[in-house]
């Protein structure tokens, strides 16, 4: 997006914390970016929505409906 600027975290489409530096990506690209090490937003947690549960989360362990 910007030359020399670090990438921003991946956000869900309706995240209030997304800011101005954003572009729409599909679910496959979202999974690829998260798998490559790009961070997920701790507010909207797109990694949880995509069921990518094996990533460390900055807010600690994530509780799901099925348990920890």
Secondary structure, 3 states (H helix, E strand, C coil): CCCCCCCCCECCCCCCCCCCCCCCCCHHHHHHHHHCCCCECCCCCHHHHCCCCCCCCCCCCCCECCEC
